[in-house]
Amino acid sequence: MKKYYFLFNIIVVFLFFIRCDFNKNPISSYSDKYEGKWRWVKTVGGLCPSVIIPEEGLILIIQYDKENKFRIFKNDTMKVIADYTYEKADSYRDKISYKNIVTYDFNFNRNYEYASLHGDTLEIWDGIFDGYFSWYIKE
């Protein structure tokens, strides 16, 4: 009888660990990395590198949420909404891909870009050799 009781307990523990393993969502902690609102601070780049900063009175916010929606707000008015996904690009950058992009009087022509996080600063690169790097501060 003790043998069956022991075997039953082993099976229950084994099933518990399998259940816990299936409940893990490795993407959730990964995608939460960029979740929230980010205020644009500056952009640097181009063939002859230049620094672009927001004009006085311009507030540009990007937002990543838990439902995999990406939004851009210009002075509190939504200008872009899209679905997004993440994948690891290299040891320090993630590739963020956009699809189902809808724009409202705003130029957003990217299908993907690369992002890295440094404390409360989000760095986004357009992925082109002579492209642009943009920095955002967590709101």
trRosetta pair geometry for C-beta under 8 A, 3 or more apart (Angstrom, degrees):
i j d omega theta_ij theta_ji phi_ij phi_ji
1 4 6.0 -56 -155 36 36 106
1 5 6.3 36 149 -19 68 108
2 5 5.4 -55 -146 39 35 115
2 6 6.1 39 154 -22 68 105
3 6 5.9 -54 -149 35 27 111
3 7 6.4 26 152 -17 63 108
4 7 5.5 -53 -143 39 33 112
4 8 6.1 39 154 -23 65 105
5 8 5.7 -51 -147 34 28 114
5 9 6.5 29 153 -17 62 105
6 9 5.8 -56 -152 36 30 111
6 10 6.5 32 151 -20 64 105
7 10 5.6 -52 -149 34 33 114
7 11 6.5 32 153 -18 64 105
8 11 5.8 -57 -151 36 30 110
8 12 6.4 30 153 -19 65 107
9 12 5.6 -53 -145 36 33 112
9 13 6.3 31 157 -17 66 106
10 13 5.9 -56 -148 39 28 109
10 14 6.2 31 153 -21 64 109
11 14 5.5 -54 -145 38 30 114
11 15 6.3 28 157 -16 65 106
12 15 5.9 -56 -147 39 28 108
12 16 6.3 35 152 -24 63 106
13 16 5.5 -52 -149 32 32 117
13 17 6.6 28 155 -16 64 103
14 17 6.1 -58 -153 36 29 107
14 18 6.5 28 152 -17 64 106
15 18 5.6 -53 -145 37 35 112
15 19 6.2 38 154 -22 66 105
16 19 5.7 -56 -150 36 28 112
16 20 6.4 27 153 -17 64 106
17 20 5.6 -51 -144 37 33 111
17 21 6.2 37 154 -23 65 105
18 21 5.6 -55 -150 34 31 113
18 22 6.6 28 154 -16 65 104
19 22 6.0 -57 -151 37 30 108
19 23 6.5 29 152 -20 64 108
20 23 5.6 -58 -150 35 33 113
20 24 7.1 49 150 -38 62 90
21 24 5.9 -36 -163 4 37 114
25 28 4.1 58 106 -11 115 113
25 29 7.8 140 95 -6 78 75
26 29 7.0 -59 -163 37 41 97
26 30 6.4 34 148 -14 69 119
27 30 5.3 -71 -149 48 37 113
27 31 5.5 27 160 -17 79 110
27 86 7.6 153 -153 59 94 111
28 31 6.2 -56 -136 40 24 100
28 32 6.1 29 159 -25 61 109
29 32 5.6 -50 -143 32 31 117
29 33 7.5 61 150 -47 54 84
30 33 6.0 -30 -177 -13 37 117
30 86 6.4 -164 134 95 107 145
31 34 7.2 -64 -174 38 48 88
31 35 6.8 68 135 -50 71 103
31 64 7.8 -143 177 155 83 124
31 66 7.7 108 117 -130 119 53
31 68 7.4 -48 -164 -87 146 83
31 86 5.7 -175 -98 12 80 136
32 35 4.8 -41 -149 3 50 129
32 66 7.6 10 -94 -100 79 85
33 94 7.7 126 83 -15 144 158
33 117 6.0 -142 167 -13 103 152
34 38 7.9 -43 -171 -35 83 134
34 64 4.7 32 117 48 100 157
34 86 7.8 160 17 -83 128 134
34 94 7.9 -130 -35 65 130 145
34 96 7.7 -34 35 -86 173 136
34 115 6.3 29 -94 133 141 153
34 117 6.8 -147 -84 -67 75 122
34 122 6.6 83 -133 -119 93 131
35 64 5.3 -108 -106 99 41 95
35 65 6.5 69 -144 -129 90 26
35 66 6.3 31 -127 -64 135 67
36 63 7.1 -102 132 -139 27 72
36 64 6.9 7 36 56 41 80
36 138 6.1 21 112 -147 142 94
36 139 6.8 -171 157 48 102 85
37 61 5.2 -6 -171 -174 105 118
37 62 7.4 158 -153 82 55 39
37 63 4.8 -22 -99 -96 72 92
37 138 7.6 102 82 -162 56 54
37 139 4.0 -28 95 36 104 133
38 61 6.7 145 72 -158 42 64
38 62 5.0 -18 61 61 99 87
38 63 7.3 176 17 -80 72 42
38 122 5.0 -35 -135 28 151 139
38 136 3.5 52 158 148 115 134
38 137 6.7 151 -160 67 72 28
38 138 6.0 -40 -104 -96 73 42
38 139 6.5 -141 -85 -13 19 90
39 59 6.7 -47 -140 -163 106 86
39 60 7.2 117 -158 76 57 54
39 61 5.6 -32 -95 -99 61 76
39 136 6.1 152 69 -160 32 80
39 137 5.2 -24 59 59 93 85
39 139 5.5 106 -28 -72 98 95
40 43 7.6 -16 -169 -41 112 94
40 54 6.1 121 99 -58 104 116
40 60 4.0 -2 18 78 131 108
40 61 7.4 -129 -7 -76 82 28
40 62 7.2 83 -54 -11 90 96
40 134 6.5 -39 -137 179 97 116
40 135 7.7 109 -156 83 54 49
40 136 5.5 -41 -91 -100 43 84
41 53 7.5 -37 156 -133 50 83
41 54 7.7 -85 -146 -7 19 107
41 121 8.0 -42 11 -134 146 99
41 135 4.7 -44 57 98 113 96
41 136 6.3 173 0 -105 89 26
41 137 5.5 80 -51 -19 121 99
42 51 6.0 -14 -174 -170 124 92
42 52 6.5 150 -164 79 68 52
42 53 4.8 -29 -106 -95 91 75
42 54 7.9 -109 -83 -11 53 72
42 134 7.3 -168 101 -146 40 59
42 135 5.5 12 54 43 75 105
43 51 7.5 150 81 -159 48 46
43 52 4.4 -12 62 59 97 106
43 53 8.0 -171 25 -72 66 36
43 132 5.2 9 -179 -179 109 119
43 133 6.9 166 -153 86 60 44
43 134 4.3 -21 -99 -98 89 82
43 135 7.6 -170 -79 15 43 67
44 49 6.1 23 175 -170 86 106
44 50 7.3 -160 -143 91 57 34
44 51 5.2 -15 -99 -103 86 68
44 52 7.4 -170 -74 20 38 72
44 132 6.9 156 80 -153 33 70
44 133 5.3 -13 61 60 85 95
45 49 5.9 -52 -134 -125 17 82
45 50 7.6 -35 64 47 32 60
45 126 7.7 163 119 19 171 114
45 130 7.1 135 180 158 92 54
45 131 5.5 -16 -180 130 146 39
45 132 3.4 -164 51 -105 144 52
45 133 5.6 138 -51 11 116 66
46 49 5.7 151 57 -104 79 36
46 50 5.5 0 37 20 137 89
46 130 6.6 7 168 153 21 95
46 131 7.9 11 -70 -159 33 19
46 132 6.6 28 -45 -78 67 88
47 130 5.1 34 -89 164 56 144
54 58 4.4 -150 -173 83 101 106
54 59 7.2 55 -170 -89 157 31
54 60 6.3 -163 -101 8 122 103
55 58 4.6 73 58 -2 79 125
57 75 7.6 8 154 -95 77 123
58 74 7.3 -33 -158 -161 86 88
58 75 6.8 -81 -138 -54 47 99
59 73 7.8 -15 114 112 90 95
59 74 7.5 142 80 -162 57 41
59 75 5.5 108 48 -89 88 52
59 76 7.4 32 80 -30 122 71
60 72 7.0 -13 -169 -170 89 97
60 73 7.3 161 -155 84 42 56
60 74 5.7 -8 -105 -106 75 70
61 72 7.2 155 84 -158 52 48
61 73 4.3 -6 59 57 102 105
61 139 6.6 13 -133 -47 117 145
62 70 7.1 -12 -173 -170 96 90
62 71 7.1 161 -157 86 50 51
62 72 5.4 -22 -102 -102 73 72
62 73 7.8 -171 -79 20 26 72
62 136 6.3 -66 35 -112 110 159
63 69 7.9 4 108 107 96 85
63 70 7.0 158 83 -156 57 44
63 71 4.5 -6 55 57 105 97
63 72 7.8 -173 18 -78 76 28
63 73 7.0 42 -11 -9 113 107
64 69 7.8 161 -151 83 42 47
64 70 5.8 -12 -100 -103 69 75
64 84 6.6 -71 -127 61 98 148
65 68 7.5 -73 79 -1 69 14
65 69 5.1 -3 46 56 110 90
65 71 7.7 28 -12 3 109 107
68 83 5.7 29 130 -160 101 78
68 84 5.7 -153 -175 60 76 65
68 85 6.7 15 -153 -78 126 59
69 81 6.4 -16 -171 -164 105 92
69 82 7.4 146 -158 77 58 37
69 83 6.5 -47 -101 -102 53 51
69 84 7.3 104 -154 13 9 91
70 80 7.4 -25 117 121 90 103
70 81 7.1 151 82 -156 56 42
70 82 4.7 -19 60 65 105 88
70 83 7.3 90 13 179 90 4
70 84 4.3 74 -32 -29 119 128
70 96 7.8 109 -83 167 146 125
70 98 6.2 -76 44 -112 147 106
71 78 5.7 -52 -167 -136 116 104
71 80 6.4 159 -155 87 43 67
71 81 5.2 -5 -102 -101 81 72
71 82 7.9 174 -75 23 41 65
72 78 7.3 112 77 -157 49 58
72 79 5.0 -51 96 64 98 97
72 80 3.9 35 29 39 108 107
72 106 6.7 -171 91 148 130 159
72 108 6.7 175 11 -78 149 141
73 76 5.9 6 173 -119 122 18
73 77 6.4 143 -159 63 75 30
73 78 5.5 -43 -98 -91 76 50
73 79 6.7 146 -119 6 22 87
74 77 5.7 -32 68 62 73 88
74 79 4.9 41 1 -30 107 136
74 106 6.7 176 -15 -99 136 129
77 104 7.8 -115 147 98 100 131
78 81 6.4 20 173 -50 124 101
78 104 6.7 71 109 30 73 138
79 103 6.6 4 157 -157 72 73
79 104 5.2 -131 -143 61 45 88
79 105 6.8 -89 -139 72 93 68
79 106 3.6 76 171 -34 119 154
79 108 7.6 137 125 -27 100 124
80 101 6.8 -21 -163 -163 99 91
80 102 7.1 155 -153 83 50 53
80 103 5.2 -13 -101 -107 80 73
80 104 7.3 -147 -63 20 40 76
80 106 5.6 -105 -48 88 92 137
80 108 4.7 52 -103 -11 144 162
81 101 7.8 160 86 -150 43 46
81 102 5.2 -7 60 58 87 101
82 98 4.4 18 144 -164 148 106
82 99 6.7 140 -175 62 100 25
82 100 6.0 148 -148 82 64 67
82 101 4.2 -8 -98 -101 117 68
82 102 7.0 178 -73 20 65 62
82 108 7.9 -140 -32 131 133 141
83 98 7.0 137 74 -157 50 55
83 99 5.3 -29 66 68 102 79
83 100 4.7 48 7 45 106 117
84 96 5.6 -5 -169 -176 119 97
84 97 6.6 152 -153 78 63 47
84 98 5.4 -26 -97 -97 81 66
84 99 7.9 157 -88 21 35 67
85 96 7.4 162 79 -153 39 53
85 97 5.1 -13 57 57 90 99
85 99 7.9 11 1 9 103 106
86 94 5.2 -12 -160 173 103 127
86 95 7.2 138 -159 75 51 53
86 96 5.9 -23 -99 -100 69 68
86 97 7.9 -174 -81 18 21 77
87 94 6.9 155 77 -165 31 79
87 95 5.1 -17 65 59 86 101
87 97 7.4 21 9 -8 103 111
88 94 6.0 -55 -108 -113 42 73
88 95 7.6 32 111 14 8 84
89 93 4.6 -38 63 100 121 94
89 94 5.9 145 1 -145 94 16
89 95 4.1 113 -68 -37 109 92
89 114 5.6 -53 18 -124 168 108
90 93 5.3 33 45 42 90 92
92 116 5.4 20 152 -119 82 138
93 114 4.4 11 176 180 131 113
93 115 6.6 137 -158 64 77 30
93 116 5.0 -69 -99 -58 65 103
93 125 7.3 -44 -132 34 141 121
94 114 6.9 154 75 -156 39 63
94 115 5.3 -27 61 63 92 86
94 116 7.1 146 11 -80 77 55
95 112 5.7 3 -178 -176 96 124
95 113 7.7 167 -152 88 58 26
95 114 5.7 -36 -98 -99 58 73
95 127 8.0 52 -123 -88 93 132
96 112 6.4 161 85 -154 48 68
96 113 5.7 -15 59 63 98 73
96 114 7.3 163 14 -102 80 20
96 115 5.4 35 -16 -4 121 119
96 124 8.0 -47 31 -130 132 106
97 111 6.5 -7 -152 152 78 73
97 112 4.5 -26 -103 -97 65 99
98 101 5.6 54 145 -72 115 110
98 110 6.3 76 30 103 133 82
98 111 5.9 -147 58 -157 84 34
98 112 6.6 -171 12 -77 76 43
99 111 7.5 35 -78 -151 65 82
101 108 6.4 -146 -175 106 131 115
103 106 4.9 -135 -168 64 104 83
103 107 7.5 61 -168 -93 155 13
103 108 5.2 178 -93 34 125 105
110 113 5.5 6 174 -44 146 103
110 126 6.6 -118 -109 -138 128 91
112 127 6.6 29 104 -17 93 156
113 124 5.4 32 140 -176 133 101
113 125 6.5 169 -177 80 89 42
113 126 5.4 -50 -121 -115 101 41
113 127 6.0 -147 -131 -19 48 104
114 124 7.0 149 80 -157 48 54
114 125 4.6 -19 65 61 102 96
114 126 7.8 -44 23 33 82 3
114 127 5.4 122 -12 -74 105 88
115 122 6.3 -17 -161 -172 108 96
115 123 6.8 148 -155 81 55 54
115 124 5.1 -18 -98 -101 81 75
115 125 7.7 -172 -75 21 34 70
116 122 7.8 158 82 -157 38 53
116 123 5.0 -13 61 61 85 105
117 121 7.4 147 -160 82 53 51
117 122 5.8 -24 -105 -105 71 67
117 123 7.6 -169 -82 21 23 78
118 121 4.8 -23 72 69 91 102
118 122 8.0 175 28 -84 70 21
118 123 6.4 37 3 -14 111 113
120 137 6.1 32 133 -158 99 71
120 138 4.3 -98 -164 18 90 116
121 135 5.9 -16 -170 -164 107 102
121 136 7.1 145 -160 74 56 47
121 137 6.1 -28 -102 -99 68 61
121 138 7.7 -100 -65 -14 28 83
122 135 7.1 146 78 -158 52 49
122 136 4.3 -17 60 62 104 102
122 137 7.8 -156 19 -68 81 15
122 138 7.3 109 -21 -61 101 74
123 133 6.2 -12 -170 -171 97 103
123 134 7.4 155 -156 79 48 45
123 135 5.7 -18 -101 -101 69 73
123 136 8.0 -167 -71 23 27 74
124 133 7.1 153 80 -157 45 53
124 134 4.8 -16 62 59 98 95
124 135 7.9 -176 21 -77 73 28
124 136 7.0 34 -5 -4 110 111
125 131 6.4 101 -179 97 79 123
125 132 7.4 177 -144 93 53 45
125 133 5.1 -20 -95 -101 80 75
125 134 7.9 -179 -76 19 34 67
126 131 4.0 -137 64 179 106 137
126 132 5.2 50 -4 49 121 80
127 131 6.3 38 57 16 33 168
128 131 3.2 118 60 -55 90 116
128 132 7.8 29 50 9 106 62
